[in-house]
């Protein structure tokens, strides 16, 4: 039996858009997260949201300036982490 030693990775970022994380960026984040091998989470003040769920993302209520931590369960999902950070940090 093989034991996985792959560790989760995370990164903190801040919402830059004047409109916060509304439906369009939430959908783009969910689509990016769906490409991950493992689970992807958005964390705001200890509350975790499944990043593949548009509704979960919207429930976090992220306005401009909100600090988030993005967690990916598999280190091989670093490109997904980078893409999601880019979407959150976008001014659009």
Legacy VTK file of the C-alpha trace (Angstrom):
# vtk DataFile Version 3.0
C-alpha trace
ASCII
DATASET POLYDATA
POINTS 92 float
0.000 0.000 0.000
1.422 3.362 -1.033
1.173 6.308 1.290
0.882 9.716 -0.324
3.259 12.347 0.975
1.843 15.060 -1.255
0.928 18.056 0.860
-1.741 20.629 0.299
-0.632 24.091 -0.725
-2.282 27.431 -0.186
-1.905 31.096 -0.969
-3.432 34.252 0.465
-4.811 36.921 -1.832
-7.115 39.940 -1.817
-10.204 40.655 -3.929
-9.352 43.614 -6.188
-12.567 44.122 -8.185
-14.837 47.022 -7.199
-17.766 44.592 -7.575
-16.224 41.875 -5.411
-16.661 38.209 -6.314
-19.996 38.334 -8.116
-21.536 35.645 -10.348
-19.224 35.948 -13.372
-15.884 35.647 -11.538
-17.405 33.000 -9.245
-18.301 30.943 -12.332
-14.794 31.382 -13.730
-13.261 30.302 -10.398
-15.560 27.262 -10.218
-14.617 26.279 -13.770
-10.892 26.577 -12.972
-11.320 24.584 -9.741
-13.127 21.811 -11.633
-9.871 21.201 -13.557
-8.043 20.288 -10.330
-7.080 16.728 -9.473
-7.853 17.257 -5.784
-10.159 19.460 -3.764
-9.947 23.236 -3.946
-11.227 25.527 -1.213
-11.652 29.267 -0.712
-11.299 30.289 2.932
-12.538 33.575 4.377
-12.110 34.201 8.099
-12.146 30.457 8.817
-15.211 29.731 6.646
-14.415 27.263 3.855
-16.206 27.167 0.524
-15.931 24.490 -2.150
-14.301 26.367 -5.031
-16.148 24.237 -7.601
-19.494 25.607 -6.362
-20.616 29.018 -7.606
-23.182 29.192 -4.794
-20.588 28.391 -2.112
-18.307 31.104 -3.494
-21.112 33.687 -3.541
-22.181 32.791 0.014
-18.738 33.925 1.247
-19.838 37.482 0.361
-16.446 38.701 -0.803
-16.360 42.431 -1.458
-13.398 44.484 -2.637
-10.565 44.187 -0.126
-11.654 40.816 1.256
-8.700 38.607 2.111
-8.997 34.994 1.011
-6.849 31.917 1.276
-7.008 29.453 -1.596
-6.188 25.870 -0.639
-5.516 23.020 -3.046
-5.247 19.471 -1.762
-2.699 18.314 -4.336
0.600 20.040 -5.075
0.151 19.119 -8.741
-2.754 21.586 -8.829
-0.418 24.579 -8.487
-1.460 25.841 -11.978
-5.091 25.821 -10.813
-4.085 27.747 -7.682
-2.247 30.296 -9.835
-5.229 30.692 -12.176
-7.713 31.189 -9.320
-5.439 33.748 -7.650
-5.249 35.613 -10.948
-9.040 35.676 -11.221
-9.458 36.947 -7.661
-6.792 39.601 -8.123
-8.269 40.820 -11.411
-9.773 44.326 -11.484
-12.658 43.081 -13.605
LINES 1 93
92 0 1 2 3 4 5 6 7 8 9 10 11 12 13 14 15 16 17 18 19 20 21 22 23 24 25 26 27 28 29 30 31 32 33 34 35 36 37 38 39 40 41 42 43 44 45 46 47 48 49 50 51 52 53 54 55 56 57 58 59 60 61 62 63 64 65 66 67 68 69 70 71 72 73 74 75 76 77 78 79 80 81 82 83 84 85 86 87 88 89 90 91
